[in-house]
Amino acid sequence: MKSVGETMAIGRTFKEAFQKGLRGLEIGRMGFEKKAYPAMSREAILKEVTLPRSGRVFLIRHALEQGISVNEIALATGIDAWFINNMKDILDFEATITPSILKTDKGAQKAFFKKAKGMGFSDVQLGRLFGTDDLSVRKLRKDLGVCATYKLVDTCAAEFEAYTPYYYSTYEDEDEGKPTDRKKVIILGGGPNRIGQGIEFDYCCCQASFALRELGLESIMVNSNPETVSTDYDTSDKLYFEPLTFEDVMNIIDKENPWA
């Protein structure tokens, strides 16, 4: 039962999807953030990291911070070194994020934000590393023109044209999102599937979407729970696969300009 709590994230790179997925879990982490652990020997860390369990990725981060090699961690965990290397890349880039970036010229700032967002760093993470807050980061990157774009999920594996309106955010130049002129309402889903939820999809959200359809309004569902798709792929007019954080939801609001 502990496996319940699933969330789903899509990005253009593993790093982007990985960090987005972690904040989508709603466990108080806004990405691949540092977690405090008691002092442990190298051997103890490698022994602890062998056990598959909730939160192990943060222990892997701790192992990397303690100088344990990618290959040692891969051997201990059974996780392919490719994934561990990607986690290490996130840490290496994070180490370069300092308040001094805010003193560089706008061109350098824009290039930094494009790279950071492409690696899945949230505004909250960047704010903490800059010694400021997420709203200040949001305003700065928007002023620099670094805004989320949206890609259409190809549900037909390129065999023929897909029409299903599933979207996920990224930070590339091309934007496949096509807002309509209809009056629209955004529905926030229930997030990760939790123990005790009793049913795999958001019943109340589905009912809200049906009601909006009867009123002639466009319904836009936002959720990070994969069951939303497998059960109700055609319930809403659009579905955004995004974490239910302030940043991710506000990016969609900026894009869609909903009535409510």
KATA-V27602 format. One record per pair of residues at least 24 apart in sequence whose ideal C-beta (glycine too) atoms are under 10 Angstrom apart, sorted by the first residue. I is the first residue (numbers start at 1). GAP is how many residues later the second one is. If there is no record, write none. Layout:
I/GAP ; I/GAP
//
This chain:
1/194 ; 1/195 ; 2/51 ; 2/52 ; 2/193 ; 3/51 ; 3/190 ; 3/192 ; 4/188 ; 4/189 ; 4/190 ; 4/191 ; 4/192 ; 4/193 ; 4/196 ; 5/49 ; 5/186 ; 5/187 ; 5/188 ; 5/189 ; 5/190 ; 5/192 ; 6/186 ; 6/187 ; 6/188 ; 6/194 ; 6/218 ; 6/219 ; 6/220 ; 6/221 ; 7/184 ; 7/185 ; 7/186 ; 7/216 ; 7/217 ; 7/218 ; 7/219 ; 7/234 ; 7/236 ; 7/237 ; 8/160 ; 8/184 ; 8/215 ; 8/216 ; 8/217 ; 8/218 ; 8/219 ; 8/220 ; 8/221 ; 8/233 ; 8/235 ; 9/111 ; 9/159 ; 9/160 ; 9/215 ; 9/217 ; 9/232 ; 9/233 ; 9/234 ; 10/141 ; 10/143 ; 10/156 ; 10/157 ; 10/158 ; 10/159 ; 10/160 ; 10/214 ; 10/231 ; 10/232 ; 11/107 ; 11/108 ; 11/109 ; 11/140 ; 11/157 ; 11/158 ; 11/159 ; 11/160 ; 11/230 ; 12/106 ; 12/108 ; 12/137 ; 12/139 ; 12/156 ; 12/157 ; 12/158 ; 12/159 ; 12/160 ; 13/73 ; 13/76 ; 13/105 ; 13/106 ; 13/107 ; 13/157 ; 14/68 ; 14/69 ; 14/71 ; 14/72 ; 14/73 ; 14/75 ; 14/76 ; 14/105 ; 14/106 ; 15/71 ; 15/72 ; 15/74 ; 15/75 ; 15/78 ; 15/103 ; 15/104 ; 15/105 ; 15/106 ; 16/101 ; 16/102 ; 16/103 ; 16/104 ; 16/105 ; 16/152 ; 16/153 ; 16/154 ; 16/155 ; 17/103 ; 17/151 ; 17/153 ; 18/39 ; 18/65 ; 18/68 ; 18/69 ; 18/72 ; 18/101 ; 18/102 ; 19/68 ; 19/71 ; 19/100 ; 19/101 ; 19/102 ; 19/103 ; 19/106 ; 19/224 ; 20/100 ; 20/102 ; 20/148 ; 20/149 ; 20/150 ; 20/204 ; 20/221 ; 20/222 ; 20/223 ; 20/225 ; 20/228 ; 21/36 ; 21/99 ; 21/203 ; 21/222 ; 22/35 ; 22/36 ; 22/98 ; 22/100 ; 22/221 ; 23/97 ; 23/99 ; 23/101 ; 23/102 ; 23/201 ; 23/219 ; 23/220 ; 23/221 ; 23/222 ; 23/224 ; 23/225 ; 24/167 ; 24/168 ; 24/199 ; 24/200 ; 24/201 ; 24/217 ; 24/218 ; 24/219 ; 24/220 ; 24/221 ; 24/224 ; 25/29 ; 25/30 ; 25/166 ; 25/167 ; 25/199 ; 25/218 ; 26/165 ; 26/166 ; 26/168 ; 26/198 ; 26/217 ; 26/218 ; 26/219 ; 27/27 ; 27/28 ; 27/31 ; 27/165 ; 29/26 ; 29/28 ; 29/29 ; 29/93 ; 29/95 ; 29/96 ; 30/91 ; 30/92 ; 30/93 ; 30/94 ; 30/95 ; 30/96 ; 30/97 ; 30/98 ; 30/104 ; 30/213 ; 30/215 ; 30/217 ; 31/59 ; 31/63 ; 31/88 ; 31/89 ; 31/90 ; 31/91 ; 31/93 ; 31/94 ; 31/95 ; 32/25 ; 32/26 ; 32/28 ; 32/29 ; 32/54 ; 32/55 ; 32/58 ; 32/59 ; 32/62 ; 32/87 ; 32/88 ; 32/89 ; 32/93 ; 33/25 ; 33/28 ; 33/61 ; 33/89 ; 33/91 ; 33/92 ; 33/95 ; 34/24 ; 34/27 ; 34/28 ; 34/31 ; 34/57 ; 34/60 ; 34/94 ; 35/24 ; 35/26 ; 35/27 ; 36/26 ; 37/24 ; 37/25 ; 37/26 ; 37/28 ; 37/29 ; 40/26 ; 41/25 ; 42/24 ; 42/25 ; 42/26 ; 42/30 ; 45/27 ; 45/28 ; 45/31 ; 46/26 ; 46/27 ; 46/29 ; 46/30 ; 46/31 ; 47/29 ; 48/28 ; 49/24 ; 49/27 ; 49/28 ; 49/30 ; 50/25 ; 50/26 ; 50/27 ; 50/28 ; 51/25 ; 51/26 ; 52/25 ; 52/26 ; 52/27 ; 57/26 ; 57/30 ; 60/24 ; 60/27 ; 60/28 ; 61/26 ; 61/27 ; 61/29 ; 61/30 ; 61/33 ; 63/24 ; 64/24 ; 64/26 ; 64/27 ; 64/28 ; 65/26 ; 65/30 ; 86/33 ; 89/30 ; 90/29 ; 90/30 ; 90/31 ; 93/26 ; 93/28 ; 94/25 ; 94/27 ; 94/31 ; 94/32 ; 94/35 ; 95/34 ; 96/33 ; 97/24 ; 97/28 ; 97/29 ; 97/31 ; 97/32 ; 97/33 ; 98/31 ; 98/32 ; 98/33 ; 99/30 ; 99/31 ; 99/32 ; 99/33 ; 100/30 ; 101/25 ; 101/28 ; 101/29 ; 102/28 ; 102/29 ; 102/30 ; 102/34 ; 102/35 ; 102/38 ; 106/34 ; 106/37 ; 106/38 ; 106/39 ; 107/37 ; 109/31 ; 109/32 ; 109/34 ; 109/35 ; 109/37 ; 110/30 ; 110/31 ; 110/33 ; 110/34 ; 110/35 ; 110/36 ; 111/33 ; 111/35 ; 112/29 ; 112/32 ; 112/34 ; 113/24 ; 113/27 ; 113/28 ; 113/29 ; 113/31 ; 113/32 ; 113/33 ; 113/34 ; 113/58 ; 114/27 ; 114/30 ; 114/31 ; 114/32 ; 114/57 ; 114/58 ; 114/59 ; 115/31 ; 115/56 ; 116/25 ; 116/30 ; 116/55 ; 117/24 ; 117/29 ; 117/30 ; 117/31 ; 117/52 ; 117/53 ; 117/54 ; 117/55 ; 118/28 ; 118/52 ; 118/53 ; 118/54 ; 119/52 ; 120/50 ; 120/51 ; 122/121 ; 122/123 ; 122/124 ; 122/125 ; 122/126 ; 123/122 ; 123/123 ; 123/124 ; 123/125 ; 123/127 ; 123/128 ; 124/121 ; 124/122 ; 124/123 ; 134/111 ; 134/112 ; 134/113 ; 135/111 ; 135/112 ; 135/115 ; 137/110 ; 138/108 ; 138/109 ; 138/112 ; 138/113 ; 141/30 ; 142/109 ; 142/112 ; 146/25 ; 147/24 ; 147/28 ; 147/104 ; 147/107 ; 147/108 ; 148/24 ; 148/27 ; 148/29 ; 148/94 ; 148/99 ; 148/100 ; 148/102 ; 148/103 ; 148/104 ; 148/106 ; 148/107 ; 149/24 ; 149/25 ; 149/26 ; 149/27 ; 149/28 ; 149/102 ; 149/106 ; 150/24 ; 150/25 ; 150/26 ; 150/27 ; 150/28 ; 150/29 ; 150/88 ; 150/90 ; 150/92 ; 150/101 ; 150/102 ; 150/105 ; 150/106 ; 151/24 ; 151/25 ; 151/26 ; 152/24 ; 152/25 ; 152/26 ; 153/76 ; 153/86 ; 153/88 ; 155/74 ; 155/78 ; 164/65 ; 164/69 ; 164/70 ; 164/74 ; 164/75 ; 165/55 ; 165/56 ; 165/68 ; 165/69 ; 165/71 ; 165/72 ; 165/73 ; 165/74 ; 165/75 ; 166/55 ; 166/62 ; 166/63 ; 166/67 ; 166/72 ; 166/73 ; 166/74 ; 166/75 ; 167/53 ; 167/55 ; 167/71 ; 167/72 ; 167/73 ; 167/74 ; 167/75 ; 167/85 ; 167/88 ; 168/71 ; 168/72 ; 168/73 ; 168/74 ; 169/71 ; 169/72 ; 169/73 ; 169/74 ; 169/78 ; 169/79 ; 169/82 ; 169/83 ; 169/86 ; 175/80 ; 177/61 ; 177/63 ; 177/75 ; 177/78 ; 177/79 ; 178/60 ; 178/77 ; 179/39 ; 179/41 ; 179/59 ; 179/76 ; 179/77 ; 179/78 ; 179/79 ; 180/38 ; 180/40 ; 180/57 ; 180/58 ; 180/76 ; 181/37 ; 181/76 ; 182/34 ; 182/35 ; 182/36 ; 182/55 ; 182/77 ; 183/29 ; 183/32 ; 183/33 ; 183/34 ; 183/35 ; 183/75 ; 183/76 ; 183/77 ; 184/28 ; 184/33 ; 184/34 ; 184/35 ; 184/36 ; 184/53 ; 184/54 ; 184/72 ; 184/73 ; 184/74 ; 184/75 ; 184/76 ; 185/24 ; 185/26 ; 185/27 ; 185/30 ; 185/32 ; 185/33 ; 185/34 ; 185/35 ; 185/51 ; 185/52 ; 185/71 ; 185/73 ; 185/74 ; 185/75 ; 186/32 ; 186/33 ; 186/34 ; 186/35 ; 186/36 ; 186/50 ; 186/52 ; 186/54 ; 186/63 ; 186/66 ; 186/67 ; 186/70 ; 186/72 ; 186/73 ; 186/74 ; 187/25 ; 187/32 ; 187/33 ; 187/34 ; 187/35 ; 187/36 ; 187/48 ; 187/49 ; 187/52 ; 187/71 ; 187/73 ; 188/32 ; 188/33 ; 188/34 ; 188/35 ; 188/56 ; 188/61 ; 188/64 ; 189/32 ; 189/33 ; 189/34 ; 189/35 ; 189/36 ; 189/38 ; 189/39 ; 189/43 ; 189/47 ; 189/50 ; 189/51 ; 189/53 ; 189/55 ; 190/33 ; 190/34 ; 190/35 ; 190/37 ; 190/38 ; 190/54 ; 191/31 ; 191/32 ; 191/33 ; 191/34 ; 191/52 ; 191/53 ; 192/31 ; 192/32 ; 192/33 ; 192/34 ; 192/35 ; 192/51 ; 192/52 ; 193/31 ; 193/32 ; 193/33 ; 193/34 ; 193/35 ; 194/31 ; 197/28 ; 197/30 ; 199/28 ; 199/32 ; 200/25 ; 200/26 ; 200/27 ; 200/28 ; 200/30 ; 200/31 ; 200/32 ; 201/24 ; 201/26 ; 201/27 ; 201/28 ; 201/29 ; 201/30 ; 201/31 ; 201/34 ; 202/25 ; 202/26 ; 202/29 ; 202/30 ; 202/33 ; 203/29 ; 205/27 ; 205/30 ; 205/31 ; 206/25 ; 206/26 ; 206/29 ; 206/30 ; 207/28 ; 208/27 ; 208/28 ; 209/25 ; 209/26 ; 209/27 ; 209/28 ; 209/30 ; 210/25 ; 210/26 ; 212/24 ; 212/25 ; 212/48 ; 213/24 ; 217/41 ; 217/42 ; 217/43 ; 218/38 ; 218/40 ; 218/41 ; 219/39 ; 220/32 ; 220/33 ; 220/35 ; 220/36 ; 220/38 ; 222/26 ; 222/27 ; 222/30 ; 222/31 ; 222/34 ; 224/24
//
